[in-house]
Amino acid sequence: MSNEHTPEFDLVVRHGHILTMNAARAAFPDGFLGIKDGRITAVEDDRECLRYQTAHEIDATGCAVLPGMINAHTHLAMTLFRGMADDVALEEFVSRLTTEEANVLTPDTVRRGAASAAAESMLAGTAAALDMYWFSEATVAASADYGLRVVSGPTFANFANPDPRSFAETLRDAEEQLAGFPAGDPAAPALMPHSTYALTRKQLEEVAGLARRHGCRVHVHAGESKREVAEVRRLHGATPIQVLDQTGLLGPKTVIAHAVELDDGDIETLAATRTSVAHCPWSNLKLACGVAPVGELLEAGVTVALGTDGAVSSNGLDVWSAVKLVATLHKGVSGDPALITAEQAIDMATVHGARALGLAGELGTLEVGKRATLQVVDLSRPHFEGCRDVWSALAYSARPSDVRDVIVDGVQRVSSGALVGK
């Protein structure tokens, strides 16, 4: 065969039901996806690809092929504390956790906890995460060993924590770190002001100024519970969203975690500033914080992605179960069975997640030119029997154990349900 007429690929995935998740919602029930140099170079019907050369081929017959999941809010290394604060309210949860963190966390322990979390995430089809935790460099390095792409950076908080640096020292170090990246570089660290109750207005303004100077992303907890909102009103005389807006922290590069307690004005502000929300339904329910107004946020045009939170508050890093929950919980709360469809729920875990993390140009859809980051989900298991629709099968029946293969940047990280090379 002549190379001039025969395309060459490093890896191809054939015969799976490919869901590109692109704007046109193109899908190929018997699809062909070609990968070269870590990027997707072909996505089409398999019948069109009669001649090609490849080093490796994956037969995805009976499987769905879709983008890797994106965990839009988590604390990966909290795997170290799983099960230590169950069946308690948020305030007791925070008290127990911060005490343990101060005693246990070091760069080495964070590295160990993050490695375990990265393995758990990869096996469940999650390829990227927005992580807020202490010693972020350790988390990023440990996760990279497993192929998990982590957006993270320094956390700012006034309460007792394992980081010995003061706020001013952390801010100075963050400035030096960001200076090593071009402005707006998606690979640059993000800034993580913990919350509006953990920092003063002046401190929040200083973090916002640093973010503006370097065009970096910001991630912050806000509106997680009624008691938090009451405390922030006492401290700052406004809601958490109002405080973030007043201090310059909202905008298209900001992701708000939780956003359970919002008033109509808060939702309008999030929409107007194009701020994204990371919805963490399992954590919010387990801590009895309530249910975020996801329907209203989506209707207002807010990007809503899905997060697991840490393995202490949700006990797992399973984005698949968050997909099923978001597609069912809000139906029950609203009384509208069509509020969030199966397809929309998967959208939140892929397309919206990539948009929230600033990675929409690279991840979240399967399109030519994007990074070859995807998962192959085995639909031949008994619990899929009789399912007439692939979106329904994935949103309502899929489990992490159904993830057969995971490819990140063209490299196979999971094969037949096992980590490759681990």
C-alpha angles and dihedrals in degrees: 000000000000116000089214091068102024116076117227124218134181089214137002131195112206140188097009124127097258117207105191094186087210124147092269091047091231113186133181115202089195099029141177123207120183125197129197128172092351096306136097110257100170137025116170148110110310092231089067093059104073099146128034142128123233140168094215136016131197118202106214097180109154092015139105117233116205140146119291115265120260119215103210097191129024146127099221101189091055084092081092090071103037112152097011097109108033126148096015134113122263095261094053089043092055092046094052094043099048091050091054093043091055090052100041113027123100129141088267096051091044089052090053094047093046092050090055090047092049091053091049091048096047093049088054094052097258112142103172138027141187103224130190114190146117119282092020094181089065091053094048093049096046093046093050089062087066096040095254110143110218127193107201145130144163119335119220121205138140097213121095111286140156095259107096094202123103122235090259092050093048090049092049093048091048090052091052092047094049091048087071092065132066112254111276095012107159088215091061120104118268123228117243115198099181098220145313091265093054097054139043123246090252091053092049089051091051092052090048091051092051091049091051094049092054102029092233131152125264127210123189141161114242138163095006096146144002091251091054092052090049091050093049091049088053093049101038107014094239143069118278091254091050091050092050090049093047092050094049098249100121122088145102092301095052127094119197115207118220105349091188098143108052132144124211091266092053091053091049090050093050090050095045093050092042090234116166127228128216107210114207105184099170094051093044092052097043092052091045091238095135137239124307116236093247095157092055092045093052092046089053090053098253117152106241117192129178128251136178097208112214126324089252096062098033099022091222146051095224113139090177092067089047088056091054092044096049090049092053109026096062092047089058095045095047100034088231113119091194097050096107114012126206090256093049091051092054088046090058091054095049120015096030092043092054090048092050093050093047091246101111090117090059111024143024099063136051104240135140110272096025124109113279096244114144148128133231112216119198109229095179095085119115094251089064094053113133096008109148099192129053094212091052091047092053100041100041106025110027122106132188089255088064091066102104103172136014125193122190120189089342095308119115107234099168124035124181090346097308132103112256114241094357 
